[in-house]
């Protein structure tokens, strides 16, 4: 698994989509459900941090235009 700082937003979303597909599958391994949920939470946090950082950068850029 890649380190959190090395994942791009797209990679995190892609991995999250894979996890969701596994969890929705009728063949979902119930013994892995907790680890799937934990990793999904980590990925969501990564995405949130990246979105917030991008939002701050965009706001700073727009302030410079004024």
C-alpha positions in Angstrom: 0.0 0.0 0.0 1.3 3.5 -0.8 1.9 6.0 1.9 -0.9 8.5 2.5 1.2 11.5 1.2 2.0 9.7 -2.0 -1.6 8.9 -3.0 -3.2 11.3 -5.4 -6.8 12.3 -5.0 -7.7 10.1 -8.0 -5.8 7.1 -6.7 -7.6 7.4 -3.3 -11.0 7.7 -5.0 -10.2 4.7 -7.2 -9.2 2.5 -4.2 -12.3 3.7 -2.3 -14.4 2.6 -5.3 -12.8 -0.8 -5.3 -13.4 -1.2 -1.6 -17.0 -0.2 -2.0 -17.5 -2.7 -4.8 -16.0 -5.5 -2.6 -18.3 -4.5 0.3 -21.4 -4.5 -1.9 -20.5 -7.9 -3.5 -22.5 -10.9 -2.3 -19.2 -12.6 -1.9 -18.0 -10.0 0.6 -15.7 -11.6 3.1 -17.3 -10.7 6.4 -14.0 -11.3 8.2 -12.4 -8.5 6.2 -15.4 -6.1 6.6 -13.8 -4.2 9.5 -10.5 -3.8 7.6 -12.4 -2.6 4.5 -14.2 0.0 6.6 -11.0 1.1 8.3 -9.2 1.6 5.0 -12.2 3.4 3.5 -12.2 5.8 6.4 -8.5 6.5 5.8 -9.1 7.1 2.1 -12.0 9.5 2.9 -9.7 11.5 5.2 -7.1 11.7 2.5 -9.6 13.0 0.0 -11.0 15.5 2.5 -7.6 16.9 3.3 -6.7 17.2 -0.4 -10.0 18.9 -1.2 -9.6 21.4 1.7 -6.0 22.1 0.7 -7.1 22.8 -2.9 -10.0 25.0 -1.7 -7.6 27.1 0.4 -5.2 27.5 -2.6 -8.1 28.5 -4.9 -9.3 31.1 -2.3 -5.8 32.5 -2.0 -5.6 32.8 -5.8 -8.9 34.5 -6.1 -8.0 37.0 -3.3 -4.9 38.0 -5.3 -7.2 38.9 -8.2 -9.1 41.5 -6.1 
